[in-house]
Amino acid sequence: MKRDVGVIIVAAGSGSRTGSKELKQFRWVAGKPMLLHSIQTFQARADVAMVVCVLPREYVGDPPPWIFQSDSDRLLLSVGGRHRSESVANGLEDLPSECEIVVIHDAARPLVSSETIARVIEEARKGNGAVAGLPVADTLKRVDSNGKILVTVDRFGLWRAQTPQAFPRKVIERAHREAREADRIATDDSALCEQIGLPVVVVRGSERALKITEETDFSLAEALSIFRE
């Protein structure tokens, strides 16, 4: 199988909302460090040429030893930027030239499934950007600054975006280049593509792909790890 997929795992955040002094992405969940879950899941794919982990600067030269409990020949460490978009752009620059498909993933989602990864890569090979996501199930309310409900939002067609997100390399490089030139940032990479009219589709994600944000999310992730897709 041709190895033409490059993976960027964004792990440069401080994780301050968990209330821990330890970096969130280095904490253990479901038997191993959070970041290692994602590295090993992506490296299990035969078409993955390289995984780039974007870390805070101080950890690039002195990473935790467990990070090499993976295929070190397919692992690079890149320095994080001032914000998420800059961190991803740094990772893009470090990807080898043979990586024609780029998958971008948040380290805060350690329980990403191989099935979801396969779905986003399949769409990217068709020339689309692809975002894992789930349809919104809860009733949504728009409120003012005092908490007063202004309107109930129609949830038809609304999805919760997750990662991984996958793109043809030329597409995501163009999106980041034009965003940088226009001084735009975004909370995910598909938004940068949307802003310049590049095609992006949603594929089915997973409830297991919880984004660990608060301290209580660690316990929830432990419980979710028991269940398979």
C-alpha positions in Angstrom: 0.0 0.0 0.0 1.2 3.5 -0.9 2.2 5.5 2.2 0.9 9.0 1.3 -1.0 10.1 4.5 0.5 12.6 6.9 -1.1 13.1 10.3 -0.8 16.2 12.4 -1.8 15.8 16.1 -2.3 19.1 17.8 -1.1 18.8 21.3 0.3 22.3 22.0 -2.4 23.6 24.4 -2.0 24.1 28.1 -5.2 22.3 29.1 -5.8 24.8 31.9 -9.5 24.1 32.1 -8.8 20.7 33.7 -7.3 22.4 36.7 -4.1 20.3 36.6 -0.5 21.5 36.5 0.4 18.6 34.2 -0.3 19.0 30.5 -3.7 17.5 29.7 -2.4 15.7 26.7 0.3 13.9 28.8 -2.1 12.6 31.4 -3.1 9.0 31.5 -6.5 7.8 30.4 -7.6 4.3 29.6 -4.2 2.8 30.4 -1.8 5.1 28.6 -1.0 8.8 28.1 -3.7 10.6 26.1 -1.4 11.6 23.3 0.0 8.1 22.9 -3.5 6.7 22.2 -3.8 8.9 19.1 -0.2 8.3 17.9 -0.6 4.5 18.0 -4.0 4.5 16.5 -2.9 6.5 13.4 0.4 4.5 13.1 -1.6 1.3 12.9 -2.6 2.3 9.4 -0.4 1.1 6.6 -0.9 4.2 4.5 0.4 6.6 7.2 3.8 7.8 6.3 4.3 10.2 9.2 2.7 11.5 12.4 3.7 15.0 13.4 2.9 15.8 17.0 2.8 19.6 17.6 3.9 20.3 21.2 4.8 23.2 23.4 8.3 24.4 22.5 9.8 23.2 25.8 8.8 19.6 25.1 10.0 19.3 21.6 13.7 19.1 22.7 12.8 17.1 25.8 9.7 15.0 25.2 8.3 12.5 27.7 10.0 9.1 27.1 6.7 7.3 26.6 6.1 9.2 23.3 8.6 6.8 21.7 6.5 3.7 22.5 5.5 4.0 18.9 7.1 3.8 15.5 9.8 6.4 15.9 10.7 6.3 12.2 7.2 7.7 11.5 7.1 10.3 14.3 8.2 13.9 14.2 7.8 16.6 16.9 6.9 20.2 15.8 6.8 23.4 17.8 3.3 24.8 18.6 2.3 28.3 17.6 0.5 31.2 19.3 -2.9 29.6 18.4 -4.3 26.5 17.0 -4.2 27.6 13.3 -0.5 28.5 13.7 0.3 25.1 15.3 -1.3 23.2 12.4 0.6 25.4 9.9 3.8 24.5 11.7 2.9 20.8 11.5 2.2 21.2 7.8 5.6 22.6 7.1 7.2 19.6 8.8 5.3 16.9 6.9 7.4 15.0 4.3 6.6 15.7 0.6 5.2 12.3 0.0 2.2 13.1 2.3 -0.5 13.9 -0.3 -3.4 13.5 2.2 -3.3 15.4 5.5 -5.2 14.3 8.6 -5.5 16.8 11.5 -6.5 15.5 14.9 -6.8 17.0 18.4 -4.8 15.1 21.1 -7.7 15.9 23.4 -9.7 13.2 21.6 -7.7 10.0 22.6 -10.4 7.5 21.7 -10.5 8.2 18.0 -11.5 5.0 16.1 -9.9 3.4 13.1 -13.3 3.4 11.4 -13.7 7.2 11.7 -10.1 7.7 10.4 -10.9 5.5 7.4 -14.0 7.5 6.6 -12.3 10.9 6.5 -9.4 9.7 4.5 -11.7 8.1 2.0 -13.4 11.4 1.4 -10.1 13.3 1.2 -9.0 10.9 -1.6 -12.0 12.1 -3.6 -10.7 15.7 -3.4 -12.9 16.9 -0.5 -12.2 18.1 2.9 -13.8 15.8 5.4 -14.9 16.4 9.0 -15.9 13.7 11.5 -19.1 14.8 13.3 -22.4 13.9 14.9 -25.8 15.4 14.4 -27.0 17.6 17.2 -29.5 15.7 19.4 -30.2 18.3 22.1 -32.6 21.2 21.8 -30.7 24.4 21.3 -31.5 27.8 22.8 -30.0 31.1 21.9 -29.8 33.3 25.1 -28.8 36.9 25.9 -26.0 37.9 28.4 -28.5 37.6 31.2 -29.4 34.0 30.4 -32.8 34.9 29.0 -33.9 32.7 26.1 -34.2 34.6 22.8 -35.1 31.8 20.5 -35.1 28.0 20.1 -32.7 27.2 17.3 -33.8 24.8 14.6 -31.4 21.9 14.9 -32.2 20.5 11.5 -28.9 20.1 9.6 -26.8 21.0 12.6 -23.8 18.8 13.4 -21.2 18.8 16.1 -17.7 18.9 14.4 -15.1 16.6 15.8 -11.7 15.5 14.6 -10.1 13.9 12.7 -10.4 16.1 9.7 -8.8 15.2 6.4 -7.9 17.1 3.3 -5.9 16.8 0.1 -2.6 18.5 1.0 -2.8 21.2 -1.7 -6.3 22.1 -0.3 -5.3 22.5 3.3 -2.1 24.3 2.5 -3.9 26.8 0.4 -6.5 27.3 3.1 -3.8 28.0 5.7 -1.8 30.2 3.4 -4.8 32.4 2.5 -5.9 32.6 6.2 -2.4 33.7 7.2 -2.3 36.4 4.5 -5.8 37.7 5.6 -4.9 37.4 9.3 -7.7 34.9 9.9 -7.8 32.2 12.5 -10.4 29.5 13.1 -11.2 26.9 15.8 -10.9 24.1 13.3 -9.4 23.6 9.9 -12.5 22.9 7.9 -13.6 26.5 8.7 -10.5 27.8 6.9 -11.6 25.9 3.8 -15.2 27.1 4.1 -14.0 30.7 4.2 -12.5 30.4 0.7 -15.2 28.2 -0.8 -13.3 24.9 -0.8 -15.6 21.8 -0.5 -15.9 20.1 2.9 -18.2 17.2 3.8 -19.2 15.7 7.1 -18.8 12.0 7.8 -20.2 10.1 10.8 -18.0 10.4 13.9 -18.4 8.6 17.2 -19.6 9.4 20.7 -16.5 7.7 21.9 -14.4 10.5 20.4 -15.1 12.7 23.4 -13.0 15.9 23.6 -11.5 16.0 27.1 -11.8 19.5 28.3 -12.9 19.4 32.0 -11.6 17.3 34.8 -14.7 15.2 34.8 -14.2 14.2 31.2 -11.3 11.9 32.2 -13.7 9.7 34.1 -16.2 9.7 31.2 -13.4 8.8 28.8 -12.4 5.9 31.0 -16.0 4.6 30.9 -16.3 5.1 27.1 -13.0 3.2 26.5 -14.7 0.0 27.5 -17.0 0.1 24.6 -16.0 -0.6 21.0 -17.5 0.9 17.9 
